[in-house]
Amino acid sequence: MTPDALGFALAPQHLVVLPVLLPLATAAVMLLAGTRRRGAQALLNLASTSVNLVVALLLLAQVAAVAQAGTAAGAADPAQAGAAGALAVYLPGNWQVPLGIALVADRLSALMLVLAGGVALASLLFAIARWHLAGVYFHVLFQLQLMGLNGAFLTGDLFNLFVFFEVLLAASYGLLLHGGGRQRVRAGLHYVAVNLLASLLFLIGVAVLYGVAGTLNMADLALKLREVPAGDRGLLHAGAAILAVAFLAKAALWPLNFWLPPAYAAASTPVAGLFVILTKVGVYALLRLWTLCFAPGAGESALFGSAALVWGGLVTLAFGSVAMLASQHLARLAGYSVITSSGTLIAALGFNEPALSGGALYYMASSTLAGCALFLLVELLERARRMEVDTPRLDDPRRVLPTFTDAEQRPPVGVNLDDEEQVLIGRAIPAALAFLGVGFTLCALVIAGLPPLSGFVGKVAMLSTLLYVQGWAAWTLFALLILSGLAAATALLRVGMRCFWTLQGEPARLRVVETLPVGLLLAACALLVVRGEDALRYTRATAEALHRPGPYMDAVLRAQPVPPPSPAAAGETAP
């Protein structure tokens, strides 16, 4: 059976709910099984996370196929154009839209599901080496985190977006404290306080928008906001601004991002790798609602807040770039790279240019994968540096240097020697050191946006579009994209020199389960380059659908509940 046949055999409308139900059921089974069987929990978690990624890939393939078919049908018959907006709309309560909850799979949500599934699988593989044993409920919290992420990307209802936000944040609180320690508790308190405040603003914004429009279904909300009376327009904008502040705090916009570097640096390595996708949830929510509710056709509210998004993103991009240059700690540098990525995405969104948004979505996929790989490499590099500290120095009496009693044993003049006067030429580089060096170099190339990897492709896609956008903001973003790459390359080069060129003694031993996720993430970045044309075509089509939300709204509002089975179909007989 072909992958397409397999995917459609799974009933696409039911496949949409699987990314939410699967982690929820897995977490419930783990809780019922108790906390003693850590090995069985790890295997169950790994199996569930792997299946989740497969489901996300199936949705991605199907949504591209269905959207392409819907576009072709729309060209022939405009009445069928709504099929291009979404793969399927699933109504969990089987209530008519907009009264009930709706889960919607479209190009953007499918892309985010794949990114979340890939980052989650890589982080889990790394955690299985040893970190999952540092806490009792790690695997349960991990699955609940995944459930919240998937639900936030799939929900078509604003209140349920809040619910899934709280689920993923509640799980992240426990994961951040995983492993204990004073530093984690201190950073965790700041993280919890900021996110609780953002959640309160989220709830207030939702309440205001519901009071104005009388609905929380995103598609129906976008339709009704265009009919809001002029007298309520100020209240509408106030509610939208409060909601945007909540999203921007989660997306790490300056100055609301002070919590991110210490929290991500204090978190355990696999948790920090998983947290890379959390800032993208705020970016996703902003992108989804802003393009739906404040599209160019939204009347008096068209493009509301676009200037704030552009300049806020530019300041965040500049702040993250300067902070990377100032960082001396690799984990904090990785955290500031996440802030730089968020600033780039938010600024690109505010221009309302589909071509620019398409390049930004490609860049988002690339930076998310590379950011997760960099966080996973942090521990391996720090382990190597700890071994360097433990290695006796030249003046240490524990170190015994070789003595040459015969002139023939002495190396020729001009031959490169190490600190122990051993010949360097012809010596094999240890496999662990070679892996760390290659992995760190590839991460640096992607994050800095240097050729030939995917970060360069994403930046070039955005730069080529900015050449045709008028205004100082466009030229400022153009310059900052180049300067931020230079700053990232300089900062990462400095850290690389300190980590590799000063190493002494034997490098750290690495396990396969620790190196495999890093290799897979970097291979995915390489695949984005090899299939760059297909990936850019997908992200540009995604951006086009976002900036023209009519088909998406039609697909959601036309969804019908499943009729109850007739007595004959149910095998019943009339009395």
C-alpha positions in Angstrom: 0.0 0.0 0.0 1.4 3.4 -0.9 1.7 6.1 1.7 -1.1 8.1 0.2 -3.4 5.1 0.2 -2.4 4.3 3.8 -3.1 7.9 4.9 -6.5 8.1 3.3 -7.4 4.6 4.6 -7.0 6.1 8.1 -9.9 8.5 7.4 -8.5 12.0 7.2 -11.2 13.6 9.3 -10.4 11.2 12.1 -6.6 11.5 11.5 -6.9 15.2 12.5 -7.8 14.4 16.1 -5.2 11.7 16.6 -2.3 14.1 17.4 -4.4 15.2 20.4 -5.8 11.8 21.5 -2.6 9.8 21.2 -0.4 11.7 23.7 -3.4 12.1 26.1 -4.0 8.3 26.0 -0.3 7.6 26.4 0.0 9.9 29.4 -3.1 8.2 31.0 -1.6 4.7 30.5 1.7 5.8 32.1 -0.1 7.2 35.1 -2.1 4.0 35.5 1.0 1.9 35.2 2.8 3.7 38.1 6.3 5.1 38.3 8.4 2.1 38.9 8.8 0.8 35.4 10.9 3.6 33.9 12.2 1.5 31.0 8.7 0.5 29.9 7.6 4.1 30.1 10.6 5.2 28.0 9.7 2.7 25.3 6.0 3.6 25.4 6.9 7.3 25.2 9.3 6.7 22.3 6.7 4.6 20.4 3.9 7.2 20.9 6.2 10.1 19.9 7.3 8.3 16.8 3.7 7.5 15.8 2.9 11.1 16.4 5.6 12.2 14.0 4.4 9.7 11.4 0.8 11.0 11.7 2.0 14.6 11.3 3.9 13.7 8.1 0.8 12.0 6.8 -1.2 15.1 7.5 1.4 17.2 5.8 1.3 15.1 2.7 -2.4 14.9 2.6 -3.0 18.6 3.2 -0.7 19.4 0.3 -2.5 17.0 -2.0 -6.0 18.1 -1.0 -5.1 21.8 -1.2 -3.6 21.3 -4.6 -6.8 19.4 -5.7 -9.0 22.1 -4.2 -7.0 24.8 -6.0 -7.5 23.0 -9.3 -11.2 22.5 -8.6 -11.5 26.2 -7.6 -10.1 27.2 -10.9 -12.7 25.2 -12.7 -15.6 25.8 -10.3 -15.3 28.7 -7.7 -17.8 26.9 -5.5 -15.2 24.2 -4.8 -12.4 26.7 -3.9 -13.0 26.1 -0.1 -11.3 22.7 -0.4 -8.0 24.5 -0.8 -8.3 26.0 2.7 -8.1 22.9 4.9 -7.7 19.1 4.7 -10.5 18.4 7.2 -12.6 19.9 9.9 -13.2 17.6 12.9 -16.1 18.4 15.3 -15.3 16.5 18.5 -18.7 17.3 20.0 -20.5 16.8 16.7 -22.1 20.3 17.1 -22.7 22.7 14.3 -20.1 25.4 13.7 -19.6 27.8 15.4 -21.4 26.4 18.5 -19.0 23.5 19.1 -15.3 22.9 19.2 -13.5 22.5 15.8 -10.1 21.0 15.0 -8.8 22.2 11.6 -5.8 20.9 9.6 -4.4 23.2 7.0 -1.0 23.8 5.5 0.3 25.9 8.5 -1.0 23.6 11.2 0.4 20.5 9.4 3.8 22.2 9.1 3.8 23.1 12.8 2.8 19.5 13.8 5.8 18.2 11.9 8.2 20.6 13.5 6.8 19.8 17.0 6.9 16.1 16.3 10.5 16.2 15.0 11.8 18.3 17.9 10.0 16.2 20.4 11.4 12.9 19.0 14.9 14.3 19.0 14.7 15.6 22.6 13.2 12.3 23.8 16.0 10.3 22.2 18.5 12.5 24.0 16.7 12.2 27.3 16.6 8.4 27.2 20.4 8.4 27.5 20.1 9.5 31.2 18.0 12.6 31.8 14.6 10.8 31.9 15.7 9.1 35.2 16.2 12.5 37.0 12.4 12.8 37.6 9.5 10.5 38.3 6.9 12.0 35.9 9.2 13.0 33.0 7.5 10.9 30.4 3.9 11.8 31.5 4.8 15.5 31.4 6.5 15.1 28.1 3.3 13.6 26.5 1.1 16.2 28.0 3.4 18.9 26.6 3.1 17.3 23.2 -0.7 17.1 23.5 -0.8 20.8 24.3 1.4 21.7 21.4 -0.6 19.6 18.9 -3.9 20.9 20.2 -2.8 24.6 20.0 -1.8 24.0 16.3 -5.0 22.2 15.4 -7.8 24.0 17.3 -10.1 26.4 15.4 -11.6 27.8 18.5 -10.1 30.7 20.5 -11.1 29.5 23.9 -9.7 26.0 23.3 -6.5 27.7 22.1 -6.3 29.1 25.6 -7.0 25.6 27.1 -4.3 24.0 25.1 -1.9 26.8 25.9 -2.5 26.1 29.6 -2.0 22.4 29.2 1.4 22.9 27.5 2.4 25.6 30.0 1.5 23.5 33.0 3.5 20.6 31.6 6.4 22.9 30.8 6.5 24.1 34.4 7.2 20.6 35.6 9.7 19.9 32.8 11.6 23.1 33.5 12.1 21.9 37.1 13.0 18.4 36.0 16.3 17.4 37.6 16.0 19.9 40.5 18.6 22.4 41.6 18.6 25.9 42.9 19.2 27.5 39.5 16.3 25.7 37.9 13.9 26.7 40.7 15.0 30.4 40.5 14.6 30.5 36.7 11.4 28.4 36.9 9.8 31.0 39.2 10.4 33.8 36.8 9.2 31.6 33.9 6.0 30.7 35.8 5.2 34.2 36.8 5.6 35.7 33.3 3.5 32.9 31.7 0.8 33.2 34.3 0.6 36.9 33.6 0.4 36.2 29.9 -2.3 33.7 30.4 -4.3 36.2 32.4 -4.0 38.7 29.6 -5.0 36.0 27.1 -8.2 35.3 29.1 -9.0 39.0 29.3 -8.5 39.5 25.6 -10.7 36.4 24.8 -13.4 37.8 27.0 -13.3 41.2 25.4 -13.5 39.8 21.9 -16.3 37.5 22.9 -18.2 40.5 24.3 -17.8 42.3 21.0 -18.4 39.6 18.5 -20.4 36.9 20.4 -18.3 34.0 19.1 -14.9 32.4 19.7 -14.7 30.2 16.6 -11.7 31.8 14.7 -13.3 31.6 11.2 -16.7 33.0 12.5 -14.9 35.6 14.6 -13.1 36.9 11.5 -16.4 37.1 9.7 -18.2 38.9 12.4 -15.4 41.4 13.3 -16.0 43.0 9.9 -19.5 43.9 11.0 -18.7 45.4 14.4 -20.3 48.8 14.8 -18.0 51.9 14.8 -18.8 52.5 18.4 -17.4 49.1 19.4 -14.4 49.3 17.2 -12.2 50.8 19.9 -13.2 48.0 22.3 -12.4 45.5 19.6 -8.9 46.9 19.1 -8.3 47.0 22.8 -9.2 43.3 23.2 -7.0 42.4 20.2 -4.1 44.4 21.6 -4.4 42.6 25.0 -4.5 39.3 23.3 -1.5 40.2 21.1 0.6 41.1 24.2 -0.1 37.6 25.6 1.0 36.0 22.4 4.1 38.3 22.0 5.2 37.5 25.6 5.1 33.8 24.7 6.9 34.5 21.4 9.7 36.3 23.3 9.3 39.8 21.8 11.4 42.5 23.4 11.1 43.7 26.2 8.9 40.7 27.2 11.6 38.2 26.7 13.9 38.7 29.7 12.7 35.3 31.1 13.8 33.2 28.2 17.6 33.0 28.3 17.9 32.1 32.0 15.0 29.6 31.8 16.3 27.8 28.8 19.9 27.8 30.1 18.8 26.4 33.4 16.5 23.7 32.0 17.9 20.2 31.4 19.3 19.6 27.9 16.4 17.7 26.4 13.8 20.0 27.9 15.6 23.1 26.5 15.7 21.4 23.1 11.9 20.8 23.3 11.3 24.4 24.5 12.6 25.7 21.2 9.2 25.0 19.7 7.3 26.9 22.5 8.2 30.3 21.3 6.9 29.3 17.9 3.5 28.6 19.4 3.1 32.3 20.2 4.3 33.2 16.7 1.8 30.7 15.2 -1.2 32.0 17.2 -0.3 35.6 16.2 0.1 34.6 12.5 -3.2 32.7 12.5 -5.4 35.3 14.2 -3.8 38.4 12.6 -4.2 37.1 9.1 -7.7 35.9 9.8 -9.2 38.9 11.7 -7.1 41.8 10.4 -6.6 40.9 6.7 -6.7 43.7 4.1 -10.4 43.1 3.6 -11.3 43.6 7.3 -12.6 47.2 6.7 -11.6 49.8 9.3 -9.6 47.1 11.2 -7.5 46.1 8.2 -3.9 45.5 9.1 -4.4 46.7 12.7 -1.2 46.7 14.6 1.0 45.9 11.6 3.5 48.7 12.4 3.8 47.5 16.0 4.6 44.0 14.8 7.2 45.2 12.3 9.1 47.5 14.6 8.7 45.3 17.6 10.2 42.4 15.6 13.0 44.6 14.3 14.0 45.7 17.9 13.8 42.1 19.0 16.0 41.0 16.1 18.6 43.7 17.0 18.5 42.9 20.7 19.0 39.1 20.1 21.9 39.8 17.8 23.7 42.1 20.2 23.0 39.7 23.1 24.5 36.8 21.1 27.7 38.8 20.7 27.8 39.6 24.5 27.1 36.0 25.6 29.9 34.0 27.1 27.8 31.0 28.0 26.8 28.6 25.1 23.4 27.8 26.5 22.5 31.5 26.9 23.8 32.1 23.4 21.5 29.4 22.1 18.6 31.1 24.0 19.3 34.5 22.3 19.4 32.7 18.9 15.8 31.7 19.6 14.9 35.3 20.4 16.6 36.4 17.1 14.5 33.9 15.2 11.3 35.1 16.8 12.1 38.7 16.0 12.7 37.9 12.4 9.4 36.0 12.1 7.3 38.7 13.8 8.8 41.5 11.7 8.3 39.6 8.5 4.6 38.9 9.5 3.9 42.6 10.0 4.6 43.5 6.3 1.6 41.5 5.1 3.6 40.3 2.1 2.8 36.6 1.2 6.2 36.1 -0.5 8.0 37.5 2.5 5.9 35.3 4.9 6.7 32.2 2.7 10.4 32.8 3.1 9.9 33.4 6.9 8.0 30.1 7.3 10.9 28.3 5.6 13.3 30.1 7.9 11.2 29.2 10.9 11.4 25.5 10.1 15.2 25.7 9.6 15.9 27.8 12.7 13.7 25.5 14.9 15.5 22.3 13.9 19.0 24.0 14.2 18.1 25.6 17.5 17.1 22.3 19.0 20.3 20.6 17.7 22.4 23.4 19.3 20.8 23.0 22.7 21.4 19.2 22.5 25.1 19.9 21.7 25.5 22.3 24.6 25.7 19.4 27.1 28.1 17.4 25.0 30.4 20.4 24.6 30.2 21.3 28.3 31.1 17.7 29.1 34.2 17.9 26.9 35.2 21.1 28.6 34.8 19.5 32.0 37.2 16.8 30.9 39.6 19.6 29.8 39.4 21.1 33.3 40.1 17.6 34.9 43.1 17.1 32.6 46.4 17.9 34.4 48.1 21.0 33.1 51.8 21.2 32.0 52.9 22.5 35.4 50.9 19.9 37.3 53.1 17.2 39.0 50.6 14.6 38.0 51.5 15.1 34.3 54.5 13.1 33.1 56.1 14.5 30.0 58.2 12.2 27.7 62.0 12.3 27.9 64.2 11.6 24.9 67.5 9.8 25.8 68.6 9.4 22.2 68.9 12.1 19.6 67.3 9.8 17.0 64.1 9.5 19.2 63.7 13.3 19.2 61.2 14.6 16.5 62.7 16.6 13.7 62.8 20.4 14.0 59.8 22.1 12.6 57.3 19.2 13.2 54.1 20.2 15.0 54.0 18.9 18.5 51.2 18.9 21.2 51.7 19.9 24.8 53.1 16.5 25.6 55.7 16.8 22.7 53.9 14.1 20.7 53.8 14.4 16.9 50.5 15.8 15.6 51.0 14.9 12.0 49.2 11.7 11.1 47.3 11.4 14.3 43.6 10.4 13.9 41.0 12.8 15.2 38.8 11.0 17.8 35.3 10.2 16.5 33.6 12.1 19.4 35.6 15.2 18.8 35.0 15.0 15.0 31.2 14.6 15.6 31.1 17.6 18.0 33.1 19.7 15.6 31.1 18.9 12.5 27.8 19.2 14.4 28.6 22.5 15.9 29.8 23.9 12.6 26.6 22.9 10.8 24.5 24.4 13.5 26.5 27.6 13.3 26.0 27.7 9.5 22.3 27.3 9.8 21.7 29.8 12.6 24.0 32.4 11.1 22.3 31.9 7.7 25.5 31.1 5.8 25.7 28.9 2.7 25.2 26.1 1.8 22.6 25.1 4.4 18.9 25.9 5.0 19.4 29.1 7.0 21.0 30.7 4.0 18.1 29.7 1.7 15.5 31.1 4.1 17.3 34.4 4.5 17.9 34.7 0.7 14.2 34.1 0.1 13.3 37.0 2.5 16.0 39.3 1.2 15.0 38.9 -2.4 11.4 39.9 -1.5 12.4 42.9 0.6 14.1 44.4 -2.4 10.7 45.1 -3.8 9.1 46.3 -0.6 9.0 50.1 -0.1 9.7 51.9 3.1 12.4 52.3 5.8 11.1 49.3 7.7 11.8 47.0 4.8 15.4 48.3 4.3 15.9 48.1 8.1 14.9 44.5 8.1 17.1 43.9 5.0 20.1 45.3 6.9 19.4 43.5 10.1 19.0 40.1 8.4 22.6 40.5 7.1 24.0 42.0 10.3 22.3 39.4 12.5 23.9 36.7 10.5 27.3 38.4 10.9 26.8 38.7 14.7 25.7 35.1 15.0 28.7 33.9 13.0 31.1 35.9 15.1 29.6 34.8 18.4 29.5 31.1 17.4 33.0 31.3 16.0 34.3 32.7 19.3 32.5 29.9 21.3 33.8 27.3 18.9 37.4 28.5 19.3 37.1 28.3 23.1 35.5 24.9 23.0 37.7 23.1 20.5 41.0 24.8 20.1 41.8 24.8 23.8 40.8 21.2 24.5 43.5 19.0 26.1 43.5 15.3 26.8 40.9 12.8 25.6 37.5 14.0 24.5 34.3 13.0 26.2 32.7 9.7 25.3 29.4 10.0 23.5 26.6 7.5 23.3 24.9 6.7 20.1 21.5 7.7 21.6 23.0 11.1 22.3 24.5 11.7 18.9 21.6 10.3 16.8 19.1 13.1 17.5 21.6 15.8 16.7 22.5 14.0 13.4 18.8 13.6 12.5 18.0 17.3 13.1 21.0 18.4 11.0 20.0 15.9 8.3 16.6 17.5 8.2 18.2 20.9 7.7 20.2 19.4 4.9 17.1 17.9 3.4 15.5 21.3 3.4 18.3 22.4 1.1 18.2 19.3 -1.2 14.4 19.7 -1.5 14.6 23.4 -1.2 12.4 24.1 -4.2 9.6 21.8 -2.9 9.9 23.2 0.6 9.7 26.8 -0.6 6.8 26.0 -2.8 5.0 24.6 0.2 5.7 27.5 2.5 4.8 30.1 -0.2 1.5 28.3 -0.8 1.0 28.3 3.0 1.6 32.1 3.1 -0.7 32.7 0.2 -3.5 30.7 2.0 -2.9 32.7 5.2 -3.1 36.1 3.6 -6.2 35.1 1.7 -8.2 33.5 4.5 -11.5 33.2 2.6 -11.1 29.5 1.6 -10.1 28.6 5.2 -13.2 30.4 6.6 -15.5 28.7 4.1 -14.1 25.2 4.8 -14.6 25.7 8.6 -18.1 27.3 8.4 -19.4 24.7 5.9 -18.4 21.8 8.1 -21.5 19.7 9.1 -22.0 17.4 12.0 -22.1 13.7 11.3 -25.8 12.6 11.2 -26.8 9.9 13.6 -27.1 6.4 12.1 -30.6 5.3 11.0 -32.2 2.4 12.9 -31.7 0.1 9.8 -28.0 1.0 9.6 -27.6 0.3 13.3 -29.2 -3.1 12.9 -32.3 -2.2 14.9 -35.8 -3.4 14.1 -38.9 -1.3 14.6 -41.2 -2.6 17.3 
